Amino acid sequence: MTNAVIRVDKLNKSFGDNHVLRDLSLTLSTGETLAVLGKSGSGKSVLIKCIISLIEPDDGKVIVLGNDVNEINQDELDTLRARVGFLFQSNALYDSMTVRENLEFPLRRHWEKEMREAKAEAAVMEVLQDVGLEHTIDMMPEELSGGMRKRIALARTLILRPSIILYDEPTTGLDPVTAREISQLVVEVQKKYNTSSIVISHDMHCIDITANRVVMLIDGKCYANDTYKNLQHSNDPKIREFFD
């Protein structure tokens, strides 16, 4: 696939006798949102950690934006990671920093000083507007609701304008209304910035709202690869149990 921004080819990963990923292959195309669905322990989070080289696979290849993540050096990997946003399940906000400081933190790491000083304020305000939370700029994370913290975490992911965003369980722990709002925000971000995204989730409503295509992991393998609608109408009992 010539327009693939991520290509995973025959990926294997074990932890002792636990074979988490088995010859797993998938692609993510430009501008696409791909949902990865599976039960707890099926390898969803291990997969995205392999994609950004937080975990090294036992075998197989991971190509991200034309780079083999297990062959490039650390400087090249750091540069690549700046183009891949990662929304952690825990949000990973710094409790001792205000919202403004949390959002400025990636800029301090990746922008030149003069660019940072000239553009940081505008960049912070733009991403806060994207998530509808301009008024929180000087608040502390502890002052925010769970849904607001998730939005701020997404704003921090957006601030470096990544080509790819990886979402690790973006709606976990949220009430149904807030979960739907976050799912819709994922769609809005994709439309505005034409990002390519992988959504790791077991929230079927989130997957229905966000995904152009769904990969289903069973026993560490890509068991199914189709649209949500087609999978929803499958008669395969292994697929049906996710929808029933």
C-alpha positions in Angstrom: 0.0 0.0 0.0 1.8 3.1 -1.2 0.0 5.6 1.0 0.6 3.6 4.3 2.0 5.8 7.1 2.4 2.8 9.3 3.1 -0.8 8.2 3.4 -3.6 10.7 4.7 -6.8 9.1 4.6 -10.2 10.9 5.1 -8.8 14.3 5.8 -11.2 17.2 6.2 -10.4 20.9 6.3 -12.7 23.9 6.8 -12.2 27.6 8.2 -15.5 28.8 5.7 -18.1 27.8 3.0 -15.5 27.1 2.8 -15.1 23.3 1.1 -11.7 23.0 1.5 -10.9 19.3 1.7 -13.6 16.7 2.7 -12.7 13.1 0.5 -9.6 13.3 0.3 -7.5 10.2 -1.6 -4.3 9.6 -1.4 -1.0 7.7 -2.6 2.6 8.5 -3.3 4.8 5.5 -2.9 8.6 5.2 -5.9 10.3 6.8 -7.4 7.1 8.1 -8.6 6.3 11.6 -8.0 2.6 12.4 -9.5 1.1 15.5 -7.8 -1.9 17.1 -10.3 -4.0 19.1 -9.6 -6.9 21.4 -10.2 -8.2 24.9 -8.0 -7.3 27.8 -4.6 -8.9 27.3 -5.0 -9.3 23.6 -1.9 -7.2 22.8 -3.5 -3.9 21.8 -1.3 -1.7 24.0 1.8 -3.8 23.3 1.2 -3.2 19.6 1.2 0.6 19.8 4.2 0.5 22.2 6.0 -1.5 19.5 5.0 1.1 16.9 6.8 3.9 18.8 9.6 1.6 19.9 8.8 1.7 23.6 8.8 -2.1 23.4 11.1 -4.0 21.0 9.4 -6.9 19.2 11.0 -10.3 19.0 10.5 -10.5 15.3 8.9 -8.6 12.4 9.0 -5.0 11.1 7.4 -1.7 12.1 7.7 1.0 9.4 6.5 4.5 10.5 6.5 7.3 8.0 9.1 5.4 6.0 11.3 4.6 8.9 12.0 1.1 10.4 11.7 2.0 14.1 14.0 -0.8 15.2 16.8 0.2 12.8 17.1 4.0 13.2 19.4 5.6 15.8 18.1 7.4 19.0 18.3 10.9 17.5 16.3 9.7 14.4 13.8 7.9 16.7 13.3 11.1 18.8 12.7 13.1 15.6 10.2 10.5 14.4 8.4 10.4 17.8 7.8 14.2 17.5 5.7 13.4 14.5 3.7 10.7 16.3 1.4 11.9 19.0 0.5 9.5 21.8 -2.6 10.0 24.0 -1.9 8.0 27.1 -4.8 6.2 28.8 -3.8 7.9 32.1 -3.4 11.3 30.3 0.1 11.7 31.8 -0.3 15.4 32.7 2.2 16.9 35.1 0.3 17.6 38.3 2.7 20.3 39.4 2.3 22.3 36.2 -0.6 24.5 35.0 -2.4 23.7 31.8 -0.3 26.3 30.0 2.9 24.7 31.3 1.8 21.2 30.4 1.1 22.4 26.8 4.4 24.3 26.6 6.5 21.4 27.8 6.7 19.6 24.4 7.5 22.9 22.7 10.5 23.4 25.0 11.8 20.1 24.0 11.3 20.3 20.2 11.3 24.0 19.2 14.2 26.3 18.9 14.2 28.9 21.7 13.4 31.9 19.5 10.6 30.1 17.8 9.2 28.9 21.1 9.1 32.3 22.6 7.5 33.9 19.5 4.9 31.2 18.9 4.3 29.3 22.1 1.4 31.5 23.3 -0.4 31.3 19.9 0.1 27.5 19.7 -1.2 26.9 23.2 -4.3 29.0 22.6 -5.0 27.3 19.3 -5.0 23.8 20.7 -7.0 24.9 23.7 -9.6 26.3 21.3 -9.5 23.0 19.4 -10.6 21.1 22.5 -12.9 23.9 23.8 -11.0 24.7 27.0 -9.4 28.1 26.6 -10.6 29.2 30.0 -8.5 26.5 31.7 -5.1 27.8 30.7 -4.0 28.8 34.2 -5.7 26.0 36.0 -4.0 22.9 37.6 -4.8 19.4 36.5 -6.4 18.6 39.9 -9.0 21.4 39.2 -10.2 19.6 36.0 -12.8 16.9 35.6 -11.8 13.6 34.0 -13.2 14.7 30.6 -11.3 18.0 30.8 -8.0 16.3 31.6 -8.5 14.0 28.6 -9.1 17.1 26.4 -6.0 18.8 27.7 -4.0 15.6 27.1 -5.2 15.7 23.5 -4.3 19.4 23.2 -0.8 18.6 24.4 -0.6 15.8 21.8 -1.8 18.2 19.1 0.6 21.0 19.8 3.5 19.6 17.8 1.1 19.0 14.8 1.8 15.3 14.6 1.2 13.4 11.4 0.0 10.3 13.3 -1.9 10.1 16.7 -2.1 6.9 18.7 -5.0 6.8 21.2 -4.7 4.3 24.0 -8.2 3.7 25.4 -9.3 7.4 25.1 -12.7 6.9 26.8 -11.7 4.6 29.7 -13.1 5.8 33.0 -15.4 8.4 31.5 -19.2 8.6 31.8 -21.1 7.8 28.6 -21.8 11.4 27.7 -18.2 12.5 28.1 -17.0 9.4 26.3 -19.1 10.3 23.3 -17.8 13.9 23.4 -14.2 12.7 23.4 -15.0 10.3 20.5 -16.5 13.1 18.5 -13.5 15.2 19.3 -11.2 12.5 17.8 -13.2 12.8 14.6 -13.0 16.6 14.6 -9.2 16.5 15.1 -8.8 14.1 12.2 -10.9 16.3 9.9 -9.1 19.5 10.8 -5.5 18.2 10.7 -5.9 15.2 8.4 -4.1 13.1 10.9 -3.8 9.4 10.6 -4.8 7.7 13.8 -4.9 4.3 15.6 -7.5 4.1 18.3 -6.9 1.3 20.9 -10.2 0.6 22.6 -12.8 -1.9 23.8 -15.5 0.8 23.9 -17.7 -0.2 21.0 -19.5 3.2 20.9 -16.1 5.0 20.6 -15.0 2.6 17.8 -18.3 3.1 16.0 -17.9 6.9 16.1 -14.2 7.2 15.2 -13.1 4.3 13.0 -13.0 4.1 9.3 -11.8 0.5 9.7 -11.5 -2.0 12.5 -8.8 -4.6 13.1 -9.8 -7.3 15.6 -7.1 -9.0 17.7 -7.8 -12.5 18.9 -5.0 -14.7 20.2 -2.4 -12.1 19.2 -3.4 -12.3 15.5 -5.4 -10.0 13.2 -8.5 -12.1 13.2 -10.7 -9.6 11.3 -10.1 -6.5 9.3 -13.3 -4.7 8.1 -15.6 -1.7 8.7 -17.5 -1.5 11.9 -20.8 -2.0 10.1 -19.7 -5.2 8.4 -18.3 -6.6 11.6 -21.5 -5.7 13.4 -23.4 -7.9 11.0 -21.0 -10.8 11.0 -22.3 -14.3 11.9 -18.8 -15.4 13.2 -19.3 -16.2 16.9 -15.9 -14.9 17.8 -16.8 -11.5 16.3 -20.4 -11.5 17.5 -19.4 -11.7 21.2 -18.0 -8.1 20.9 -21.4 -6.8 19.7 -23.8 -8.9 21.7 
